[in-house]
Amino acid sequence: MGAKPQLIVKGRKFDQVLEGARNVFMRDGFERASVDDIAREAGVSKATLYAYFPDKRLLFLECASAECRRQAADAESHIDPNAPIADVLRLAAERITAFMLSEFGQRIYRIAVSESENFPAIAQEFYHSGPKLVQGRIAEALRCAVERGEVAIDDIPFAAAQFAQLCKVDIQDRLIFAPAPRCTPQDTTRVIEGAVAMFMARYGVKV
């Protein structure tokens, strides 16, 4: 599976292959995941697996992108564009922190970082389907809030990136470096409320 990534060909067992690969990647990591294990987990032949994904990197990218898109779509479905921006930001912060704390979020982050030097496309795809996508969604909400006069922001993409980073304060470093126990629900709530309060203090319009 060392060929150059090609376009994905979808078929009847595509989702089945994707779910099997997701399980193996999360369990074994990218480098140790084998074609045999993925095919076995997905309940398909190696020929079927190769027909969909001739390159393991392409399969991993699709697994990561699909999960990030699913979570972004789920978060967006719960957002009321007419709600006060502080409420929208709080919901976004809850989703961001929940993803960081999830087993999938932690494993996919580590895999993307560890493979970034040898396979930069993995890290790039994770960035565009994960952090960049989230920032784009936040930016859309901020534009609506600017039009309503709730916030005053000159550089909306930058402000969206700022908010996303505020949601990671303390949590990300503890996940990477600190021994267990890691983050409690109280820790997460403190980060979420602090991110919203700090952002609104900087950009909120006082009435």
N, C-alpha and C positions, 0 to 999 in steps of 0.2 A: 504493500500500500504506500509506496513512495512516489507514485506518479504525481505530476502536477495536478492540483485541484481542478475539477471540471464542473460544469453546470450540474446541479442536482436534478435527477430524474425521479419524479414522484410516481408512485404506483400503489397498488392495493395494500402492500405490507410496509409502506413507508413509515407510518406512525409506529408500527410494531418494532421496526428496526431502530427508530429513534429512541423509543423508550428503553429498549434493551441496552443500547449504547450509553444512554444517560446513566443507567444503573451501574454499568461497568466502569465508566469514567469516574463517577463519584466514589466508587469503592476502591479502584486501583490507581487512579491518576491517569494522565495522558500517556506517559511513556510505557508504563507497565500493562496498560490495557491491550489485550491481544485480539486479533480478528476471530480466533476460535472462540474465545470467551464471549465476545459480543454477539456472534452468530448464535451461540448456545443460549445466551440469556434472552435473545430476541425470538428464539424458536424458528429460525430460518437457516437456510443453507448458506455457506460462504459465497456461493455463486450469486445468490439473491442479494447478499450484503454488498458485494462488489458491483452489482448492477446499479444499485442506488448510490453507493459511495465508493468510488475507486481509490480514494485517498483517506487515510485515517484523520488527517487534519481537517479535511472538509466535513467529515462526520462530526468531529468535536465542535467545530465552528457552528454547525447547524444545531447541535444540542444546546450549546450555550445561548445562541441567538434566539432559538425558539422559546426557551425558558424565560429569558429576559423580556421578550416581546409579550409573552403570556402574562407575566407579572405587571408589565406596564399597562397592558390593556385592561387588566383587572382593576388596577388602581384608578385608571381613567374612568372606568364605568361607575365608580363610586363618587366621582367628583362632580359637584354641581357648579357649573361655571358662573352661576349668579350668586353663589354663596360668598360671604365675606372672605377676603383673601387670607386672613389669619387662619380661618377654618380650613381653607384649601391647603395652605402651607402645613398646617398641623397634620392633615391626612397624608400629605406627601412625605412628611418626616416620619410618620408611623410606618409607611411602606418601605422607605429607604432603610430605616433601622431594622425592621423585621427581615428584610432581605440580607442585610449584613450579618445578622445573628443566625440566620438559617444555615443548616448544614450545607445546602446547595450553594448558597452565597459564599460561604467561607471556602469551600473546596474549589469552586470555579475561579475565585479570585487567586488562590494559591497556584492553581494550574496555569492560569493566564500569565501570572508573573514569572513562574519558574520556566515556562516555555518561551518567554518573550524574546530571548536572545537568539535561540535557534530557529524559532518559528514566529517572527514578529506579526504575521497575519492573525495569529490567535489572539494576541494582546489587543491588536487594532480592532478586531471584530468584537471582542468583549467590550472595549471602550465605546464603540459606536452603537452596539445593541443594548448596552447597559447604562453606564454613567452618562454618556452623551444623549441617549434617548430620554432618560429621566430629566436631564437639564432642559431638553427641548420642551417637554411637557410642562415643566415649571415655568419656563419662559412664556408659553402660551397663556397660562393662567395670570402671569404678571402683566402681560399686555392688556388683558381684559380689565384688570384692576387699575391700571394706569388710565384707561379710558373712562372708568367710573370715578376717577379722582381719589381712590383709596390710597394709592402710593405714588411717589414721584421718583421715577427711575430714568436716568439718561441712557445707561448701557444695560439693557434687559438681559442679554445672554450672560454677561459678566455677573449680574446680580443673581441669576438663576444658579450659576456655578458656585457663587458664594454660599447660597443657602444650602446647596447639596453638601458642601464641605462642612458647614456648621452642624449638619446632622450626623457627621462622623466624629465629632469632637470626643476624645477619650475612648470611644467605643472601638474604633478601628485599631488604634495602637494596642489596646488591651487584648483584642482578639489575636493580634499578630505576636505580641511579645510577652504578655502577662500570663502567669500560670493560673490554673483554675483556683477558686471560682472566678468567673469572668464578669459578665454584666447582669445585674438583677433588673427586674421590671422597674424598680425605683430609679436605678441608674438611667435606664432608657427614657423614662418619663422626664427626668431632669434635663437630659440632652435635648429632647424634643421641645419642651417648653422653653428652654433657653434659646434654642435656635430661632423659634418663632418670635420670641420677645426681642432678641437682638436685631433680627432682620427688620421687624416693624419699627424699632427705635431708630434704625438708620433710614428707612425708606417710607415709613408710614406718614400720611398727611394728617396733621392735627386739625380737628374741626372744633 
